[in-house]
Amino acid sequence: MTIEIKRNAEATVIGKSGVTKIILDVYVYRQIGSSWTYVAENHKTVIGTVGGISCQFTAVSGSYYRADYTFTVTKNGVQEIINETKYGICD
């Protein structure tokens, strides 16, 4: 039996003083065999020092998932790109 469950990939970025803009991107993938299959994505731009993003997707019980995050933080006109990957299993 396959059970589908609503899940969220979530992250929060807190910029240092002087940060004026944060661009947040998240892509979610499900592992099938040795490959990763696209599931969902979300994008958000925040003017300020704090930004959060959430990407809701339907997960299959017992499957492995990967969330790839890219945060582009602007401070004093200079962009810094931060990449982060998180893994999880849907129980």
C-alpha positions as CSV (number, residue, x, y, z in Angstrom):
1,M,0.0,0.0,0.0
2,T,1.2,3.5,-0.9
3,I,0.5,6.3,1.6
4,E,0.8,9.9,0.3
5,I,1.5,12.7,2.9
6,K,1.7,16.5,2.6
7,R,5.2,17.7,3.6
8,N,7.0,21.0,3.6
9,A,10.6,21.9,2.8
10,E,11.3,25.0,4.9
11,A,14.2,27.4,5.6
12,T,14.8,30.7,7.2
13,V,17.7,33.1,6.4
14,I,18.7,35.8,8.9
15,G,21.1,38.3,7.3
16,K,23.7,40.4,9.1
17,S,23.4,44.1,9.5
18,G,23.4,45.8,6.2
19,V,21.7,43.1,4.2
20,T,19.1,44.7,1.9
21,K,17.7,41.8,-0.1
22,I,17.5,38.0,0.1
23,I,16.4,35.7,-2.8
24,L,15.4,32.2,-1.7
25,D,15.0,29.2,-4.0
26,V,14.1,25.6,-3.1
27,Y,13.9,22.5,-5.3
28,V,12.6,19.2,-4.0
29,Y,13.5,15.8,-5.4
30,R,12.5,12.2,-4.7
31,Q,15.0,9.4,-4.9
32,I,13.8,6.6,-7.3
33,G,16.5,3.9,-7.6
34,S,19.8,5.7,-8.0
35,S,18.2,8.8,-9.6
36,W,16.6,12.0,-8.2
37,T,13.2,12.9,-9.7
38,Y,11.9,16.5,-9.6
39,V,8.9,17.0,-7.2
40,A,8.3,20.7,-6.6
41,E,9.9,24.1,-6.3
42,N,9.3,27.5,-4.8
43,H,10.9,31.0,-5.1
44,K,10.7,34.1,-3.0
45,T,12.4,37.5,-2.8
46,V,12.5,39.5,0.4
47,I,13.6,43.1,0.9
48,G,15.1,43.2,4.3
49,T,17.3,41.1,6.6
50,V,15.1,38.1,7.3
51,G,13.5,35.7,4.8
52,G,11.7,32.4,4.9
53,I,10.6,30.0,2.3
54,S,8.3,26.9,2.3
55,C,7.6,24.4,-0.5
56,Q,4.7,22.1,0.0
57,F,4.8,18.7,-1.7
58,T,3.1,15.3,-1.6
59,A,5.5,12.7,-0.3
60,V,5.2,8.9,-0.5
61,S,5.7,7.0,2.8
62,G,9.1,5.3,2.9
63,S,10.7,7.4,0.2
64,Y,13.9,9.5,0.4
65,Y,13.7,13.2,-0.4
66,R,16.3,16.0,-1.1
67,A,15.7,19.7,-0.8
68,D,18.3,21.9,-2.6
69,Y,18.3,25.5,-1.4
70,T,20.0,28.5,-2.9
71,F,20.0,31.8,-1.0
72,T,21.3,35.0,-2.7
73,V,22.0,37.6,-0.1
74,T,22.8,41.2,-1.1
75,K,24.8,43.5,1.2
76,N,26.3,46.8,0.1
77,G,25.4,46.0,-3.5
78,V,27.4,42.7,-3.4
79,Q,25.7,39.4,-3.8
80,E,26.7,36.3,-1.8
81,I,25.3,32.9,-2.9
82,I,24.8,30.2,-0.3
83,N,23.9,26.6,-1.4
84,E,22.5,24.1,1.1
85,T,21.1,20.6,0.6
86,K,19.0,18.7,3.1
87,Y,17.9,15.0,3.0
88,G,15.0,13.3,4.7
89,I,12.8,10.2,4.6
90,C,9.0,10.3,4.7
91,D,7.9,8.1,7.6
